[in-house]
Amino acid sequence: MNTRLNELLEKLDVVAGDPDGPLHDPEMAELARLIRAQIIPLPQAQYVNSRGTICPNCGGSDCVTTDELSLEDGSSNVFGNSSCCDCEATWTELYQLMGFENLKR
């Protein structure tokens, strides 16, 4: 995506989404997120840094849900089906079992 377009959409999202700001307009903030989502999905690193709380399709954070996690047989990979009730996107979250901590006897 054009870097300048992304910067402007991000600015619109922040300015219009600020409830204390003079240009507060939740619909404009949502429009900026939806336009950005149609142009480019959320980068993997940003999704991971959000701890899976942001929809990789529309960028919304109000309604992301993950179903029960399941362990793949014979591996340490864990999967969870996720969805966004704002844009109705679905995706699979990927986890990896790394070990355990704080064993008490």
ChimeraX attribute file (.defattr): number of C-alpha atoms within 10 A of each C-alpha:
attribute: neighborCount
match mode: 1-to-1
recipient: residues
	/A:1	8
	/A:2	7
	/A:3	8
	/A:4	9
	/A:5	11
	/A:6	16
	/A:7	11
	/A:8	12
	/A:9	20
	/A:10	16
	/A:11	14
	/A:12	21
	/A:13	23
	/A:14	19
	/A:15	19
	/A:16	22
	/A:17	19
	/A:18	15
	/A:19	12
	/A:20	9
	/A:21	11
	/A:22	9
	/A:23	14
	/A:24	17
	/A:25	17
	/A:26	16
	/A:27	12
	/A:28	18
	/A:29	20
	/A:30	18
	/A:31	17
	/A:32	23
	/A:33	20
	/A:34	18
	/A:35	13
	/A:36	21
	/A:37	17
	/A:38	10
	/A:39	12
	/A:40	13
	/A:41	14
	/A:42	16
	/A:43	10
	/A:44	11
	/A:45	9
	/A:46	12
	/A:47	16
	/A:48	12
	/A:49	10
	/A:50	12
	/A:51	9
	/A:52	17
	/A:53	18
	/A:54	21
	/A:55	28
	/A:56	23
	/A:57	24
	/A:58	24
	/A:59	22
	/A:60	19
	/A:61	16
	/A:62	12
	/A:63	14
	/A:64	20
	/A:65	18
	/A:66	17
	/A:67	12
	/A:68	9
	/A:69	14
	/A:70	12
	/A:71	14
	/A:72	10
	/A:73	8
	/A:74	6
	/A:75	9
	/A:76	12
	/A:77	14
	/A:78	15
	/A:79	17
	/A:80	17
	/A:81	15
	/A:82	18
	/A:83	21
	/A:84	23
	/A:85	14
	/A:86	15
	/A:87	14
	/A:88	12
	/A:89	14
	/A:90	17
	/A:91	14
	/A:92	12
	/A:93	16
	/A:94	11
	/A:95	14
	/A:96	11
	/A:97	10
	/A:98	8
	/A:99	6
	/A:100	6
	/A:101	6
	/A:102	5
	/A:103	5
	/A:104	4
	/A:105	3
